[in-house]
Amino acid sequence: MKMRIHADGRPRTANDARGIAIGFTSLILTFAIARLVGASAPATMAVALASYVLPIILYDLIVTRVHCRPSTGLDWSLFHKRAFDTSRVAVKLIGMCGIYAMLGIVYASLPPGVFDLYQLFAIGALLALPLLLLTSAIYIALVDRVIIEPRDGYFEFGSALLLRFRGRDWLKIRDFVLGWVIKGFFLPQMFGSLAIFISRFLTSTLEWNLIAVVSWLANVAILITLLVAVCGYALTMRLLDTHIRSPNNVPLGWVVCLICYAPFNALILHPLFPYKDGLEWHHWFGDVVWLAAPWGLMVVAAYGLWMWATVIYGLRWSNLTHRGIITNGPYRFTKHPDYIAKSLFWWLTAVPFLSIEGWFAAASHSLMLIGVNVFYFLRAKTEERHLMQDPVYAAYAAWIAKHGVLARLRGRILSVRPLSLYLHPTGERDG
């Protein structure tokens, strides 16, 4: 398959920024109307998810025609050539029901307290199970008619559940299970957190002072990133070309990623790297307008970049997976704008280099935050190691190495001529 490229030499991105922009605009209008009319949190959440997802799906199917891309593994000419295979679809449905049942058993067996979000999500999923099973069955039957390789992960896993072990593609089964483990771990967290932030958004009162506005904008950005994450984990579909091409197969990548999320961050990351002392940027600069204003602006800019780096994924955002290479938006300038933005945000808000306990405490807190940054550096490198298996990402990484923001800065620095080159041996300035 020939690689598509942009006019500037970048590999063609897997998303379409225009469709995402329409969905994002629709989402912002939904939140604004919800606050204006005093809508309830559950209704706002349902409408917000639909207002973001549906415009993107319609644009991608009608305008971009993502379902016709070779990367989907679908061939629509097969629809009239391949007969409906009842037995194969039944095996796939067994695989689907089997993975649902396994996730349900895991959720039910988790201890309460730390894993409350998972159990609440399981209750909600159980209530929606009839609709979920119906739509999943229709989708699987449709895709089976047009998929080039019908013995996909659902089929292989379903066959294994039926104890048909001979001739199984265990690599497909491994990737299938890992993909669902990723969804099963992250989706309940993001969904539960989204519900909390929507409730806060609807009930919060915006005070018109610098610190309150910065805090409110940061919370709105978090709300949007959570909603994009929920949509990303929920919609892994070949029909939309948002399916999981491969889960991350680098063990260290799983370790450093999971440590950054609950409950492991509270058990491992935060105790190991306590970089906060309870005082944040506004405690230091809040009373000094000429410092607070630019500092608050930098905080908003950092979280704005973080949000942009998430939203530009559209329906493809998720951890530990390859679901198409994104080369536009902030990824046109650097491979990891989200991690850069997060790191900047933490340094700007926690200001660990300032402490009422003295310079030693400030140095200690700064080293602790550097430790957190190291985890995200390792996440970036393990993600690259995984994605480098795709020639598109390898070409993108090579393009960034030559044309990214760091490469441009390095080129400008190296192009600066030393002062001695402007002087004659006599010390007189050249012409």
N, C-alpha and C positions, 0 to 999 in steps of 0.2 A: 504494500500500500504506500503510495507516494505521499511524502510529508507535505502538508500545506503550510505556507509561510506568509507572514505579513510583508508589506512593501519594504519595511526596514530590516527584513531578514529574520525576525523572530518567528519561531514556529507558531502556527495559527492556534489561538486559544480555544479551549473546549467550550467556553460559554459564549453568550451574546450579551454585551453590556446594555443594549437597547431594551431587550426584554426585561432584564434585571432592573433597569431604571424605571420602567413602567410599574413593575411589581413593588418597588421601593416607594415610589410616589403614592401608589394606592394604599400601601401600609401606613405611611405618614398621615394621609387623609383620614384613614380609619381611626387611628389613635386620637387625632385632633377632634373628630366628631364624637368619639366615645367619651372624652373628657367634657365636651361641650354639653352633651345630653345626659351625662351622669349614668352611663351604661354600667351594667354589672360586670364583674371580672370574668365569669365563665363565658358570657355572651361576647365580650370584647375579645377574649382569647380565640374563640371559634371564628369570629368574623375576621380578625387580624390575620390568622393563619390562611384563611381562604383568600383574603384580599391580596396577600403576597404571592401565594402559590399559583392561583388560577391564571392571572395575567401572564406569568412567566411560562406556564405550561402551554397556554394557547398560542403565545408568540413563538415558542420553540417548535411546536407542532405545525403551525400554519405558515409561519414566515421562514424560520430557520430550517424546518423539516428535519429535526434532529433524529427522528425515527428512521430516516433513510441513510444515516451515516454508516459507513463500513464498521466503525468502532463499536456499534451496537451488537454486532454479530447476528443481525437479522437480515433476511432476504425476503422482501414482500412478494416477489414473484412465486414463492413457494406456497402462498396461501391457497391458490387454486390447484396446485399440483400435488400437495401433500394432504392425504386424507386424515380426518380426525382420528387419532389413536387413543381410544378409551383407556386401554391398559397402561400406556405410558403416562398419560395425564393423571390417572389414579395413583400411580407410584409417586409422581411429583407431589400430589396433594397429601400423600402419606408423609413425605419428607417435610412438607410445610407444616402439617399438624404436629409432627414429631418435634420440630424445633420450637414451635409455640409451646408445646407441653413441657419441654425441658426448661425453657425460660420461666414458665409459670411455677414449676416445682422449685427452681432456684430462688425465685422471688419469695415464695411462701415459706421457705426454710431459712431465710435470712433473719438474724436477730433484730428485734425492734430497736428504735432509737436512731442509730447511725444510718440504717437502711430504710427509714420510713418512706422516703420518696419512691423507692422501688415497689414497696407494697401498695402505696396509693396508686401508682401507675398501673400495677397489676390489677387492682380493683376496677380502674377505669377501662383497661383493655378487656377485662372479662365482660363488662357491661356492653362493650362494643363488639364482642366476639362474633355474634351472628353476621353483622354487616362486614366485619373484617374477613371472615371466612368466605362469604359470598363474593366480595370484590376480588379477593386473592385468587379464588378458583377461576373466575372469569378471566383474570389477567394471565394466569398460568396457562389456561387452555388456549388463549389467543396467541401468546408468545410461542407456544409449542408448535403452532402451525407455521411459523415463519422463522424460527431460530435455525441457523445453519447447522449447529451441533445440538440436536435435541436432548442428548444425554448430558444435561447440565448438572449443577450442584444439587438441585432439588431431586432430580432423578437418581443420582448416585447415592445421596443420603437416604432417600426413601427405599432404595433397593437394599442398602445395608441394614435398615430397620427391619426389613422383611427377611433378614438373614441370608440374603443372596450375596455372599462374600466373593465368590469367584468372578474374576473379570472386572472388579470394581476399580475406578480411578481414584485412588486414595488421596492424591494431591488435590483433586477437585473437592473431595469431601472435607479435607483439612481447610481449604480456603473458604468453603461454604460455612463451616462451623465457626471459623475465626471471624468471618464477616458478621455473623449473627451475634457472636460474643461481643464484638465492638458495638453493634447497635444495642444489644441488650444491656450493656454497661452504661453507655453514655446517654441514650435517649431518655430514660426515666429521670436522670439528673437534670438534663436540660429542660425537659417538660415541666418538672416540679419547680425548678428555679424560675422558669418563664411565668408560671402561674403566680408565684410570689411577687415578681417584679411588676407584673401587670396590675395586681392589686395595689401595690405601693404607688404606681403611676397614677391610678385613678383616684386615689384618696389623698395624695400629697398636695400640699399647698405651696405654690412657688412664691418665695419671698424675693423682692426685687433688690437684692444686694449681691455683690460680686461673688462671695463665697457660696451663697445659696444657689445662684444661677449656675456656677461651675459644677456644683454637686448634682444639681438637677439634670443638666446636660449629660454628665457622665452616666447617670442612672438610665437615662433614655437610650444612650448608646449601648449600655449593657443589655437593656431590654431588647433592642433590635438584634444584637449579636446572638442572644439566646433564641430568638424566634427563627433566625436564619439557621442556627444549628439544629433546632428541632425539625425543621423542614428537610434539612440535609440528611439527617439520620433516618427519617421516615420514608423518604422517597428515593430509594436505591432501585431504579427501574431501567431495564434495557430499552423500553419503549421511549424513554426520555434521554437515553444515553447518559444516565446518571448512575448506572450500576457500578458495583465494585469490581474493578478490573483485577485487583489483587489486594489482599491485606498485607500490612507491613510484616515482612518475614525476618526482621532484625530483632533478636531477643532484647538487646539493650534498648531499642526503640520503644518496646512495650513497657519496660521498667521505668524509663525516664518520663514517659508520657503519663502512665497511670499514677505515678507519685505526685504529679501536678494536680490531680483531681481528688475530690472527696471519695471515700473517707481517708485515702492514703496521705493526702496533703496534711490533714490534721494530725495524723499519726506519725508521719515521717518528716515531711518537708518543713513544716512550720517549727516543730521542736528542734530540728537540726540547724535551721537558719532563721533564728528570731531577729529579723532586721528592724522590727518596729519597736518604738519605745512609748507609744501612745500619743505622741505629738506628730501632727502632720503639717503640711505646708502653710495652711491658713493660721495655725497657731503661731508660726514664726513671722509670717508676712502680712497677716490679715489687717493689721492696723497701719501698715505702711503702703499707701495707695500706689505709689510709683513702683513698688516691688510686687505687690499683690496682683495688679492688673496684668502685667506681662507674664507673671508666673502662672496665673490662672488661665491665661490664653494658651500657654504651652501645655498645660494639663488637658484642656479641651482639644487642642490639636493632636496630642498623643492619642487620646481615646478616639478622636475622629479618624485618625489613620488606622487604628485597630479595627474600628467598625467598617471602614472602607475595605480593608483587607479581608474581612469576613463576608460582607455583603456581595462583593464581586464574584464570589463562588456561585451565587445563585442557589441552585438546588443541589450543589455538589459538595458542600462543606461537610467534613467529618474528620476525625482523628484516625490515624493508623490505617488509612486506606488510599488507594490510587483510584480516582474516579474521573480522570481526565486532567490534563495539564493546563493550568491557568497561567497565561502570559500577559494579560492586559491589566488595567487598573494600576495599583501600586506595584504589582509584580512585574511591571515593565521596567522598574527601576532597581529592584532588588529581589532576591529569591525568598526572603523571609520578612516582609514588612510587618506582619502581625507580631512576630516575636520582638522585633526592634521596637515597635510601638508599645508593647506591654512593658518591656524593660524601661523605656523612657518614662512611662506612666508611673511605674513603681518608684523610680528615683525621684521624680518630680513631686509625688504626693507624700511619700514617706520621709523625704529629705534625711536619710540616715547619717549624712555627713555633719548634721547639726544635733547637738545633744546638750541638755542642761547638766548632764553628769560629767561633762568634760571631753577632752579630745580623745582619750582612750576609748570611751564608750562610743563616740562618733566613728572612730576607726573600726571598732569591732562591728558595729551595725552595718557599716559600709561593706566590710568583708563578708558579712552574712548575706547581704543582697547580691554581692558578686557570686556567692555560692548558688543562689537561686538562678542568676543569669547563666551560670555554667550548665544547669539542668536544661535550660531552654536552648543553649548552644548545642548540647548533645542531642536534644530532640531534633533540631534543625539538621544536624549531620546524619542522624540515623534515618530521617525522612529522605534526605538526598540519596543515601545509599540504597534505599528501597526504590525510589523513583528513577534512579539512574538505569534501572533495568529496562526502562522505556526509552527508545531512541529519541522520542520527542523531547523528553525532559533533558536528556544528555545534550541535545542541540540547543535547548533553551538555556541550560547552565553555561554552555560555551558562549552563547550570545551575551548573557549577563556579564560574564568575565571580561568581555571586550567593551560592552556598551552600557553596563549598569552604572548606578550613581557612584559607587566606589571606584570603578575603573575610570570614570570621567574625572573624579577628584584627584586620583593618582596621576592621571595624565596632565592635569593642569599644574599640579605641584611640580612634576618633573619638567614641565615646559618653562617654568620660571627660570630665567637666566640669572646666575649669580651676579652681584654688583661688579665683581672683578672683570667680567666679560665686557662691561660697558666702559671700562677704563683702559687707556693706553698705558704702556709701561711707565710713562712719565707721571701717571696719576691724573691726567687730564681726561674729562668725560668725552666719550666718543660722540662725534657729530651731533 
